[in-house]
Amino acid sequence: MKNFLFITLLTPSLIFGMHHKANPIIFYLDLDVAEGKSAEVNEFVDYLVTTVKKTEPKTMYYKYWISDDMKKVSLMEVYHSNEDAIFHMNAFLEAPHREKFLETFLVTNFQVLGNTNDELKEIMAPFTTDHRTLINGFQRKKWVIKNK
């Protein structure tokens, strides 16, 4: 629930400015760092971020967060459409770093948020079947958090 609330708070700023008929696809992953891999996580994540930024121009948002003890990582990815998410998955399946990713991180939770089509569901099947569609909500054009 805490993760879903986190996503809910971030999503408006991610899709703000997108046309009202946009169909963003959001990947949210909880990852455990594999035993003995903590020391190399920061460097590997730097490589992943640089690679995705250079090779996937339609990836809107791609960020990692790590716990203080370096044992847990959260990853959030946002794509404009099913097609952009499929492009990312195809890139990942062919990537030279795919095996290292799967050896470094153990996926404990993987949610795909948005109106996913059958093609995306099929390519995601080896990784997750947890697809969630929006049932209700709103987006403010501008939101401010004030300190009390």
C-alpha positions in Angstrom: 0.0 0.0 0.0 2.9 2.4 0.8 4.4 1.8 -2.6 1.0 2.4 -4.3 0.6 5.7 -2.4 4.2 6.6 -3.5 3.3 5.9 -7.1 0.1 7.9 -6.8 1.9 10.9 -5.5 4.5 10.8 -8.3 2.3 10.0 -11.2 0.7 13.5 -11.7 4.0 15.2 -12.1 5.2 12.4 -14.5 2.2 12.7 -16.9 1.5 16.4 -16.4 1.5 18.1 -19.7 0.6 15.0 -21.6 -2.5 15.2 -23.8 -5.6 14.1 -21.9 -6.0 11.0 -24.1 -2.5 9.8 -23.3 -2.2 6.2 -22.2 1.0 6.1 -20.1 2.3 2.7 -19.0 4.1 2.6 -15.6 6.4 -0.2 -14.4 6.9 -0.3 -10.7 9.3 -2.9 -9.3 10.5 -3.8 -5.9 13.9 -5.5 -6.0 16.1 -7.2 -3.5 19.8 -6.9 -4.0 21.3 -10.4 -4.4 23.7 -11.6 -1.8 27.2 -10.2 -2.3 26.1 -7.7 -5.0 25.6 -4.5 -2.8 29.0 -3.1 -3.5 28.5 -3.0 -7.2 24.9 -1.8 -7.3 25.5 2.0 -7.6 27.9 1.5 -10.6 25.6 -0.9 -12.3 22.6 1.4 -11.9 24.6 4.3 -13.3 25.4 2.1 -16.3 21.7 1.1 -16.7 20.4 4.7 -16.5 23.0 5.9 -19.0 22.2 3.1 -21.4 18.4 3.5 -21.2 18.8 7.3 -21.6 20.9 6.9 -24.7 19.0 4.1 -26.4 15.4 4.6 -25.5 14.3 8.2 -26.4 10.6 7.5 -25.6 11.3 6.4 -22.0 9.8 9.3 -20.0 11.0 8.4 -16.5 13.5 5.8 -15.3 14.6 6.0 -11.7 16.0 3.8 -9.0 15.8 4.3 -5.2 17.9 2.2 -2.7 17.4 1.5 1.0 20.0 2.7 3.5 21.2 -0.8 4.1 21.7 -1.3 0.3 19.5 -4.4 0.3 16.3 -3.1 -1.4 15.8 -1.1 -4.5 12.7 0.4 -6.1 12.5 1.0 -9.8 10.0 3.1 -11.6 9.7 3.4 -15.3 7.1 5.4 -17.3 6.4 5.1 -21.0 4.1 7.2 -23.3 2.3 4.1 -24.7 2.2 0.3 -24.9 4.4 0.5 -27.9 7.1 2.4 -26.0 7.0 -0.1 -23.2 7.2 -3.0 -25.7 10.3 -1.3 -27.2 11.9 -1.2 -23.8 11.1 -4.9 -23.1 12.5 -5.9 -26.5 15.6 -3.9 -25.7 15.9 -5.5 -22.3 15.5 -9.0 -23.7 18.4 -8.4 -26.2 20.6 -6.3 -23.8 24.1 -7.4 -22.9 23.3 -6.5 -19.3 20.1 -8.6 -19.0 21.8 -11.5 -17.2 23.7 -9.2 -14.9 20.4 -7.4 -14.0 18.8 -10.7 -13.2 21.8 -11.8 -11.1 22.0 -8.5 -9.3 18.4 -8.0 -8.5 15.7 -10.4 -7.3 12.3 -9.1 -8.4 9.9 -9.3 -5.4 7.1 -7.2 -6.9 6.4 -6.0 -10.4 3.3 -4.0 -11.2 2.4 -2.8 -14.7 0.0 0.2 -14.4 -2.1 1.5 -17.3 -4.3 0.1 -20.1 -2.0 -2.6 -21.3 -2.7 -4.3 -24.6 -2.4 -8.0 -25.3 1.0 -7.6 -27.0 2.5 -6.0 -23.9 0.9 -8.5 -21.6 2.4 -11.3 -23.7 6.0 -9.9 -23.7 5.6 -9.2 -19.9 4.4 -12.7 -19.0 7.8 -14.1 -18.1 8.3 -11.2 -15.6 4.8 -10.4 -14.3 1.2 -10.9 -14.8 0.2 -8.1 -12.4 -1.4 -5.6 -14.7 -3.6 -2.9 -13.1 -5.9 -0.4 -14.8 -6.9 2.9 -13.4 -10.4 2.9 -11.9 -10.6 6.5 -10.7 -8.5 9.4 -9.6 -7.7 13.0 -10.6 -4.7 15.1 -11.5 -4.1 18.6 -10.3 -2.4 21.0 -12.7 -0.3 22.3 -9.9 0.2 20.9 -6.4 2.0 22.4 -3.5 3.2 20.7 -0.3 3.5 23.3 2.5 5.5 22.8 5.7 3.5 23.4 8.8 
